[in-house]
Amino acid sequence: MSTRAGMRIAELAKRSSTSKETIHFYLREGLLKKPKKTSKNMAYYDESHLEQLRLIKRLRTESYLPLQVIKRVLKQGKLASSTRQLDLAGELFGQGARAEFEPPSAAELAERTGVDPSRLLAYEEAGLIRALPGKGPKRYGYEDVRLAETIAGVEKEAGAGNETLTLERLALVERHLRALVNDELAHFFSRVLSEGDPNRALELLRGGRDTMGRYLMLSRARRLRLEVEAMVPSLERSIEAAPEEPFFLPISLDLRRRHQEPRRQEELLQALLARPKDPAVLIPALSHLLYLGDTTELLGRWEQLGLDPSIDPRLLSIYAEALLLSERSAEAYQLLSRARDISPERDPLREAIWGASVFIRIRDHYAELESSHELIAHLTQAFAAFDLARRGVQLPAFERARILLILGRVLGATPEFLGARAQGISDLEGVLAIVQTLRSVEGPGAYYGALERLELNALHVLSTLAESPAERAAYQAALETL
């Protein structure tokens, strides 16, 4: 019961239909003025506290304003003059909150949504949920509770192992939504201000707010369908515009001579004639031919010796790459596809070769694709293989450079809609950096011209991808020094 000093918190809670925990929360956040304390454990509230609580409840449930906005309004002391503005905001944002909802802590959010705290942290780091501003322990808004539940549902639908991809996709949506909302707010309030009275704008909002979500969903679905359907024609145009040239360019005979390459090749082939089945001789000899791009010689020796690529993983990689560089990518694709089916192990170099053969397969057979779904399936496989190949950070530097050259060569020729050319350029620049490091460490003449072949091809592709005349000129000048 109330007394001359005021009312206790239990009575205030009952009269305002607000829990004691919520009242304490409002006090901590500065939304509710402090009560009159008569002792350490005795506090009394008056009718102004009751009015404040009723106003906060209205602003939360009718206007759907965030607590921080309510706090500012209360401090300004312009409640009557702000009523219309608050009603306008309520119409704009909808009515999703409830009086009984209070921002949960991180632990409460995890308990309420059933989402593991580590995943909630990942959502926050991706910018998909956000703690409310303010000091003290983190608390989250009404939308964040629903968003966390929704994101967890999207992850479940995508399947285990696709969490990173899912968050990256949603982060893209979030970034574009931010721009969309900014434009929408600017348009809305410019109309309100220009017309002087928000009634007309409010009518538009009342009529369209409930269907806006459905419109966005349908519009996005239509846009995705149109973009996917445009992929094959875009790929066709890209293929028709691509220059006809070898997968990799050979180096000049003069450059080979400068690095004693012919002498080294003769030594290796002589040893191979003497011990054709000895892996200690066979692997170096075939590898040398591969590194210098002598794939015709390599495949001829292969047939002459009757080699089986399945007897040694190193032979499998050498043979597959030779097939790819000899424009026999379909054979490379079949060979490595069988190897991938037999063994779960994924070798970075072979993944790069297989991914390249998939891209060439799309190029050569795009007219036979039965659907956009089939195209996306192929592209997904290739990009997954490239991603695995790029992770081969433990490989020797020379091997990494060879992998990056294959990736850069293929990605640099992809259509713009794939958004992969920038990564291809980065891969090719990585080749040049590795070549420079190896040359400075091992000296000129290292690898008998193989470094120069890597550099030649990386510079050649970069010169075709450069956007500015200055960049093209710089790459061309570097090519002329080889």
Secondary structure in CASP SS format (residue, H / E / C, confidence):
PFRMAT SS
TARGET T0000
AUTHOR 0000-0000-0000
METHOD secondary structure of the structure
MODEL  1
M C 1.00
S C 1.00
T E 1.00
R C 1.00
A C 1.00
G E 1.00
M E 1.00
R C 1.00
I H 1.00
A H 1.00
E H 1.00
L H 1.00
A H 1.00
K H 1.00
R H 1.00
S H 1.00
S C 1.00
T C 1.00
S C 1.00
K H 1.00
E H 1.00
T H 1.00
I H 1.00
H H 1.00
F H 1.00
Y H 1.00
L H 1.00
R H 1.00
E H 1.00
G C 1.00
L C 1.00
L C 1.00
K C 1.00
K C 1.00
P C 1.00
K E 1.00
K E 1.00
T E 1.00
S E 1.00
K C 1.00
N C 1.00
M E 1.00
A E 1.00
Y E 1.00
Y E 1.00
D C 1.00
E H 1.00
S H 1.00
H H 1.00
L H 1.00
E H 1.00
Q H 1.00
L H 1.00
R H 1.00
L H 1.00
I H 1.00
K H 1.00
R H 1.00
L H 1.00
R H 1.00
T H 1.00
E C 1.00
S C 1.00
Y C 1.00
L C 1.00
P C 1.00
L H 1.00
Q H 1.00
V H 1.00
I H 1.00
K H 1.00
R H 1.00
V H 1.00
L H 1.00
K H 1.00
Q H 1.00
G C 1.00
K C 1.00
L H 1.00
A H 1.00
S H 1.00
S H 1.00
T H 1.00
R H 1.00
Q H 1.00
L H 1.00
D H 1.00
L H 1.00
A H 1.00
G H 1.00
E H 1.00
L H 1.00
F H 1.00
G C 1.00
Q C 1.00
G C 1.00
A C 1.00
R C 1.00
A C 1.00
E C 1.00
F C 1.00
E C 1.00
P C 1.00
P C 1.00
S E 1.00
A H 1.00
A H 1.00
E H 1.00
L H 1.00
A H 1.00
E H 1.00
R H 1.00
T H 1.00
G C 1.00
V C 1.00
D C 1.00
P H 1.00
S H 1.00
R H 1.00
L H 1.00
L H 1.00
A H 1.00
Y H 1.00
E H 1.00
E H 1.00
A C 1.00
G C 1.00
L C 1.00
I C 1.00
R C 1.00
A E 1.00
L C 1.00
P C 1.00
G C 1.00
K C 1.00
G C 1.00
P C 1.00
K C 1.00
R E 1.00
Y E 1.00
G C 1.00
Y H 1.00
E H 1.00
D H 1.00
V H 1.00
R H 1.00
L H 1.00
A H 1.00
E H 1.00
T H 1.00
I H 1.00
A H 1.00
G H 1.00
V H 1.00
E H 1.00
K H 1.00
E H 1.00
A H 1.00
G C 1.00
A C 1.00
G C 1.00
N C 1.00
E H 1.00
T H 1.00
L H 1.00
T H 1.00
L H 1.00
E H 1.00
R H 1.00
L H 1.00
A H 1.00
L H 1.00
V H 1.00
E H 1.00
R H 1.00
H H 1.00
L H 1.00
R H 1.00
A H 1.00
L H 1.00
V H 1.00
N H 1.00
D H 1.00
E H 1.00
L H 1.00
A H 1.00
H H 1.00
F H 1.00
F H 1.00
S H 1.00
R H 1.00
V H 1.00
L H 1.00
S H 1.00
E H 1.00
G C 1.00
D C 1.00
P C 1.00
N H 1.00
R H 1.00
A H 1.00
L H 1.00
E H 1.00
L H 1.00
L H 1.00
R H 1.00
G H 1.00
G H 1.00
R H 1.00
D H 1.00
T H 1.00
M H 1.00
G H 1.00
R H 1.00
Y H 1.00
L H 1.00
M H 1.00
L H 1.00
S H 1.00
R H 1.00
A H 1.00
R H 1.00
R H 1.00
L H 1.00
R H 1.00
L H 1.00
E H 1.00
V H 1.00
E H 1.00
A C 1.00
M H 1.00
V H 1.00
P H 1.00
S H 1.00
L H 1.00
E H 1.00
R H 1.00
S H 1.00
I H 1.00
E H 1.00
A H 1.00
A C 1.00
P C 1.00
E C 1.00
E C 1.00
P C 1.00
F C 1.00
F C 1.00
L C 1.00
P C 1.00
I C 1.00
S C 1.00
L H 1.00
D H 1.00
L H 1.00
R H 1.00
R H 1.00
R H 1.00
H C 1.00
Q C 1.00
E H 1.00
P H 1.00
R H 1.00
R H 1.00
Q H 1.00
E H 1.00
E H 1.00
L H 1.00
L H 1.00
Q H 1.00
A H 1.00
L H 1.00
L H 1.00
A H 1.00
R C 1.00
P C 1.00
K C 1.00
D C 1.00
P H 1.00
A H 1.00
V H 1.00
L H 1.00
I H 1.00
P H 1.00
A H 1.00
L H 1.00
S H 1.00
H H 1.00
L H 1.00
L H 1.00
Y H 1.00
L C 1.00
G C 1.00
D C 1.00
T H 1.00
T H 1.00
E H 1.00
L H 1.00
L H 1.00
G H 1.00
R H 1.00
W H 1.00
E H 1.00
Q H 1.00
L H 1.00
G C 1.00
L C 1.00
D C 1.00
P H 1.00
S H 1.00
I H 1.00
D C 1.00
P H 1.00
R H 1.00
L H 1.00
L H 1.00
S H 1.00
I H 1.00
Y H 1.00
A H 1.00
E H 1.00
A H 1.00
L H 1.00
L H 1.00
L H 1.00
S C 1.00
E C 1.00
R C 1.00
S H 1.00
A H 1.00
E H 1.00
A H 1.00
Y H 1.00
Q H 1.00
L H 1.00
L H 1.00
S H 1.00
R H 1.00
A H 1.00
R H 1.00
D H 1.00
I H 1.00
S C 1.00
P C 1.00
E C 1.00
R C 1.00
D C 1.00
P H 1.00
L H 1.00
R H 1.00
E H 1.00
A H 1.00
I H 1.00
W H 1.00
G H 1.00
A H 1.00
S H 1.00
V H 1.00
F H 1.00
I H 1.00
R H 1.00
I H 1.00
R H 1.00
D H 1.00
H H 1.00
Y H 1.00
A H 1.00
E H 1.00
L C 1.00
E C 1.00
S C 1.00
S H 1.00
H H 1.00
E H 1.00
L H 1.00
I H 1.00
A H 1.00
H H 1.00
L H 1.00
T H 1.00
Q H 1.00
A H 1.00
F H 1.00
A H 1.00
A H 1.00
F H 1.00
D H 1.00
L H 1.00
A H 1.00
R H 1.00
R C 1.00
G C 1.00
V C 1.00
Q C 1.00
L C 1.00
P C 1.00
A H 1.00
F H 1.00
E H 1.00
R H 1.00
A H 1.00
R H 1.00
I H 1.00
L H 1.00
L H 1.00
I H 1.00
L H 1.00
G H 1.00
R H 1.00
V H 1.00
L H 1.00
G C 1.00
A C 1.00
T C 1.00
P C 1.00
E H 1.00
F H 1.00
L H 1.00
G C 1.00
A C 1.00
R H 1.00
A H 1.00
Q H 1.00
G H 1.00
I H 1.00
S H 1.00
D H 1.00
L H 1.00
E H 1.00
G H 1.00
V H 1.00
L H 1.00
A H 1.00
I H 1.00
V H 1.00
Q H 1.00
T H 1.00
L H 1.00
R H 1.00
S H 1.00
V H 1.00
E H 1.00
G C 1.00
P C 1.00
G C 1.00
A H 1.00
Y H 1.00
Y H 1.00
G H 1.00
A H 1.00
L H 1.00
E H 1.00
R H 1.00
L H 1.00
E H 1.00
L H 1.00
N H 1.00
A H 1.00
L H 1.00
H H 1.00
V H 1.00
L H 1.00
S H 1.00
T H 1.00
L H 1.00
A C 1.00
E C 1.00
S C 1.00
P H 1.00
A H 1.00
E H 1.00
R H 1.00
A H 1.00
A H 1.00
Y H 1.00
Q H 1.00
A H 1.00
A H 1.00
L H 1.00
E H 1.00
T C 1.00
L C 1.00
END
